[in-house]
Amino acid sequence: MYRRAILPLAVALIGSISGMLVPAPSLAASPPSETATASPSAHQLVLNRRQRLLMVMEGEREVRRFRVGVGMPGWETPVGSFSVIEKTAYPIWEHPAKGVRILPGPTNPLGSRWIGFHRDCKGRRGFNGQEHLEVKGCVTSGFHGTPNRNSVGGAVSHGCVRLLDEDVKELFELV
């Protein structure tokens, strides 16, 4: 059972069992990459992991609702109150265990936008459905687009929140 809460921070994630693991996008200067420090927003984001819905709230009023994908079992999207810690247009994705980098473009698993909200530096081991991964060092969970439109609505990520690319572009402008 979940509890709905609108919190004064930028992001409130609802659900049970904390956990995450998706690499932070590289912030290396690589055109057309663009990184911005998050500024305070009048909006709160409320994620219902069970229903796989992200609500953008302005006070008690829902401004926008998005269908999302969340972390798969064993790699759950973290639960709690978080603030946006980074925003990047056209991010570079780096595989969490192998270090392989994918530049911005149509095959980048992060789509065209990244909004980071939680950094974990404990490391993690787990099976992602295809392979056993051991991740050392820090990783960041965030909201991002995806080239795999069919994954939105499922529990399929390593802890991040996936949106359709057109939706994450809109969300990027709201937070």
C-alpha positions in Angstrom: 0.0 0.0 0.0 1.3 3.5 -0.8 0.7 6.9 0.7 0.3 10.0 -1.4 2.3 13.0 -0.2 3.1 16.3 -1.7 6.4 17.4 -0.3 8.1 20.8 -0.3 11.0 19.4 -2.2 11.2 19.0 -6.0 10.6 15.3 -6.0 8.5 13.0 -3.9 8.7 9.3 -4.8 6.0 7.0 -3.5 6.2 3.3 -3.0 8.0 0.7 -1.0 11.5 -0.7 -0.9 14.3 1.7 -1.7 16.9 0.9 -4.3 18.3 2.2 -7.6 21.0 1.8 -10.1 21.4 3.7 -13.3 24.5 5.5 -14.3 24.7 9.3 -14.0 25.0 10.8 -17.4 28.4 12.1 -18.2 28.6 15.9 -17.8 31.6 16.2 -20.1 31.4 19.1 -22.5 30.3 17.5 -25.8 28.1 19.6 -28.1 25.2 19.7 -28.2 25.3 18.6 -24.5 24.0 21.3 -22.2 24.1 21.1 -18.4 22.2 23.4 -16.1 22.1 23.7 -12.3 18.5 23.2 -11.1 16.8 26.3 -9.9 14.0 26.3 -7.4 10.6 25.5 -8.9 7.0 26.1 -7.8 6.3 22.5 -8.9 6.5 19.3 -7.0 6.8 15.9 -8.7 4.9 13.0 -7.2 5.7 9.6 -8.5 3.3 6.7 -7.9 5.5 3.7 -8.7 2.7 1.2 -8.5 0.5 3.0 -11.0 3.5 4.2 -12.9 2.3 7.8 -13.0 4.2 11.0 -12.4 2.2 14.0 -11.4 3.4 17.5 -11.6 1.8 19.5 -8.7 1.5 23.2 -8.1 0.4 23.3 -4.5 -2.6 20.9 -4.2 -3.4 21.3 -8.0 -2.3 18.7 -10.5 -0.8 20.6 -13.5 0.3 17.6 -15.6 0.4 13.8 -15.5 2.8 11.5 -17.3 2.9 7.7 -17.8 6.4 6.4 -16.8 8.5 3.3 -16.5 10.2 2.6 -13.2 12.9 0.3 -11.8 12.6 -3.5 -12.2 12.5 -5.8 -9.2 15.9 -5.8 -7.5 16.7 -2.4 -9.1 13.7 -0.4 -7.7 13.3 3.4 -8.1 14.3 5.0 -4.8 11.6 6.1 -2.4 11.7 9.4 -0.4 11.9 13.1 -0.8 14.5 14.4 -3.2 15.5 17.6 -5.0 16.6 17.9 -8.5 20.4 17.8 -8.4 21.2 18.2 -12.1 19.6 18.7 -15.5 21.3 17.9 -18.8 20.0 18.3 -22.3 21.5 15.7 -24.7 23.2 13.6 -22.0 25.9 11.0 -22.6 25.0 7.6 -21.1 27.6 5.4 -19.5 27.0 1.7 -18.8 27.0 1.3 -14.9 29.4 -1.6 -14.8 31.2 -1.7 -18.2 31.8 2.0 -18.7 30.8 1.9 -22.3 29.6 5.4 -23.3 26.8 6.3 -25.7 26.8 9.8 -27.1 23.6 11.9 -27.6 21.5 10.6 -30.4 18.6 8.2 -31.3 20.2 5.1 -29.6 21.1 6.8 -26.3 19.1 5.1 -23.5 18.6 8.4 -21.7 16.8 10.0 -24.7 17.3 13.8 -25.1 16.9 14.9 -21.4 18.2 13.9 -18.0 16.9 15.2 -14.6 18.9 13.7 -11.8 17.4 13.5 -8.3 19.3 10.9 -6.2 23.0 9.9 -6.0 24.1 6.6 -4.4 27.7 5.9 -3.7 27.4 2.5 -2.0 27.9 0.4 -5.1 25.5 -2.4 -6.0 25.4 -6.0 -7.3 22.4 -7.5 -9.0 20.8 -9.3 -11.9 19.1 -7.0 -14.4 17.3 -9.7 -16.3 20.1 -10.2 -18.8 23.3 -10.2 -16.8 24.8 -9.9 -13.4 26.2 -6.5 -12.8 28.6 -5.2 -10.1 28.6 -1.4 -10.0 31.3 0.4 -8.0 31.3 4.0 -7.1 28.5 6.6 -7.5 25.4 6.2 -9.6 22.5 8.7 -10.0 18.8 8.0 -10.5 16.8 10.4 -12.5 14.0 11.1 -15.0 14.9 10.6 -18.6 13.6 10.0 -22.0 14.0 6.7 -23.9 14.2 5.5 -27.5 12.3 2.4 -26.4 8.7 3.8 -26.3 7.3 0.4 -25.3 9.3 0.4 -22.0 7.3 3.4 -20.7 4.6 2.0 -18.4 6.7 -1.0 -17.3 9.0 -1.9 -14.4 12.1 -2.1 -16.7 14.9 0.3 -15.6 17.8 0.0 -13.3 16.0 2.5 -11.0 15.4 5.5 -13.1 12.1 6.9 -14.2 11.6 6.7 -18.0 9.3 9.0 -19.9 8.5 9.3 -23.6 11.0 11.7 -25.0 8.4 14.4 -25.8 7.2 14.1 -22.2 10.7 14.5 -20.6 11.3 17.5 -22.8 8.1 19.1 -21.3 9.1 18.0 -17.8 12.6 19.4 -18.2 11.1 22.9 -18.8 8.7 22.6 -15.7 11.4 21.8 -13.1 
